[in-house]
């Protein structure tokens, strides 16, 4: 960003020099910021790659203790559902068998009439997938 100046005194020349220095610094900051955004986007894509291929999937959430890491579909930006699911996970983890070194659980399903929430705990992340509930009527033979 050069400053156009019609007179030639020392202050004006110094202002132009400072303006040039600042304009040269900004692209480095922007490049660093863009690089951080690209890395974050790639990490999120790696987390969600498998979730997008789940059949009958209506949406998903990836949650950590810090909050929602990724979301899509009907669950996009659904902080309320994320909070409810995390509370259910915490509650389920209270029912650990005495003396057991195993994790409290790996998978939990919340089955409703029209859809199913499948909750999977892996490491420090909780994956919630909302799927269409394709219940089949029992066959009488």
C-alpha positions as CSV (number, residue, x, y, z in Angstrom):
1,X,0.0,0.0,0.0
2,X,1.9,3.0,-1.2
3,X,1.0,6.5,-0.2
4,X,0.9,9.1,-2.9
5,X,2.5,12.3,-1.8
6,X,2.7,15.5,-3.7
7,X,5.3,17.3,-1.6
8,X,8.8,16.1,-0.7
9,X,9.7,16.6,2.9
10,X,11.3,14.2,5.3
11,X,8.1,13.3,7.1
12,X,6.3,12.4,3.9
13,X,9.2,10.2,2.7
14,X,9.3,8.5,6.1
15,X,5.6,7.9,5.9
16,X,5.9,6.3,2.5
17,X,8.7,4.1,3.8
18,X,6.7,2.9,6.8
19,X,3.7,2.3,4.6
20,X,5.8,0.1,2.3
21,X,7.2,-1.8,5.3
22,X,3.7,-2.5,6.7
23,X,2.4,-3.6,3.4
24,X,5.3,-6.1,3.1
25,X,4.6,-7.5,6.7
26,X,0.9,-8.1,6.1
27,X,1.2,-10.7,3.5
28,X,3.4,-12.8,5.8
29,X,0.8,-12.6,8.6
30,X,-2.0,-13.4,6.1
31,X,0.0,-16.3,4.7
32,X,0.5,-17.7,8.2
33,X,-3.1,-17.3,9.0
34,X,-4.2,-19.0,5.8
35,X,-1.8,-21.8,6.4
36,X,-3.3,-22.4,9.8
37,X,-6.8,-22.3,8.4
38,X,-5.8,-24.9,5.7
39,X,-4.3,-27.2,8.2
40,X,-7.3,-27.0,10.4
41,X,-9.6,-27.7,7.5
42,X,-7.5,-30.7,6.5
43,X,-7.6,-32.1,10.0
44,X,-11.4,-31.6,10.1
45,X,-11.7,-33.3,6.8
46,X,-9.7,-36.3,8.0
47,X,-12.0,-36.6,11.1
48,X,-15.2,-36.5,9.1
49,X,-14.2,-38.4,6.0
50,X,-15.8,-41.7,7.1
51,X,-18.9,-40.1,8.6
52,X,-20.0,-38.7,5.3
53,X,-20.1,-42.1,3.7
54,X,-22.5,-43.7,6.3
55,X,-25.7,-44.9,4.6
56,X,-29.0,-43.2,5.6
57,X,-26.9,-40.6,7.4
58,X,-28.9,-37.4,8.1
59,X,-26.2,-35.5,9.9
60,X,-23.3,-35.8,12.3
61,X,-21.4,-34.1,15.2
62,X,-17.8,-34.6,16.3
63,X,-17.6,-33.4,19.9
64,X,-14.8,-33.0,22.4
65,X,-14.8,-31.6,26.0
66,X,-14.1,-28.2,24.4
67,X,-17.2,-28.3,22.2
68,X,-18.3,-29.2,18.7
69,X,-15.3,-29.8,16.4
70,X,-17.3,-30.6,13.2
71,X,-20.9,-30.9,12.2
72,X,-23.0,-31.4,9.1
73,X,-26.5,-32.1,7.8
74,X,-29.4,-31.9,10.2
75,X,-27.0,-31.6,13.1
76,X,-25.0,-28.7,11.7
77,X,-24.2,-26.2,14.5
78,X,-26.6,-28.1,16.8
79,X,-25.0,-27.1,20.1
80,X,-28.1,-28.3,22.1
81,X,-28.0,-31.9,20.7
82,X,-24.2,-31.9,21.3
83,X,-24.8,-30.9,25.0
84,X,-27.5,-33.5,25.5
85,X,-25.3,-36.3,23.9
86,X,-22.3,-35.3,26.0
87,X,-24.4,-35.4,29.1
88,X,-25.7,-38.9,28.2
89,X,-22.1,-40.0,27.6
90,X,-21.0,-38.7,31.0
91,X,-24.0,-40.3,32.7
92,X,-23.3,-43.7,31.0
93,X,-19.6,-43.5,32.1
94,X,-20.7,-43.3,35.7
95,X,-22.0,-46.9,35.4
96,X,-18.5,-48.5,35.2
97,X,-18.0,-52.0,36.5
98,X,-15.9,-52.0,39.7
99,X,-12.2,-52.9,39.1
100,X,-12.7,-52.8,35.3
101,X,-9.9,-51.2,33.3
102,X,-12.0,-51.2,30.1
103,X,-13.5,-47.9,28.9
104,X,-17.1,-47.4,30.1
105,X,-18.5,-48.1,26.6
106,X,-17.7,-47.8,23.0
107,X,-21.0,-47.3,21.3
108,X,-24.5,-46.2,22.4
109,X,-27.7,-46.0,20.3
110,X,-30.6,-43.7,21.0
111,X,-33.5,-45.2,19.0
112,X,-36.5,-43.0,18.2
113,X,-39.4,-43.6,15.9
114,X,-38.1,-41.9,12.8
115,X,-34.3,-41.9,13.4
116,X,-31.4,-43.2,15.4
117,X,-28.5,-41.4,17.1
118,X,-25.5,-43.6,17.1
119,X,-22.8,-42.4,19.6
120,X,-19.3,-43.7,19.4
121,X,-16.5,-42.7,21.9
122,X,-13.0,-42.8,20.4
123,X,-10.1,-41.3,22.3
124,X,-11.1,-37.8,23.4
125,X,-13.8,-37.4,20.8
126,X,-17.4,-38.3,20.7
127,X,-18.9,-39.0,17.3
128,X,-22.7,-38.7,16.9
129,X,-24.4,-39.8,13.7
130,X,-28.1,-39.2,13.1
131,X,-29.5,-41.9,10.7
132,X,-32.8,-42.8,9.3
133,X,-34.5,-45.5,11.3
134,X,-35.4,-48.2,8.9
135,X,-37.2,-50.5,11.2
136,X,-38.6,-53.6,9.7
137,X,-41.7,-55.2,10.9
138,X,-41.2,-58.7,12.4
139,X,-42.1,-61.5,10.0
140,X,-44.5,-64.1,11.3
141,X,-43.9,-67.5,10.0
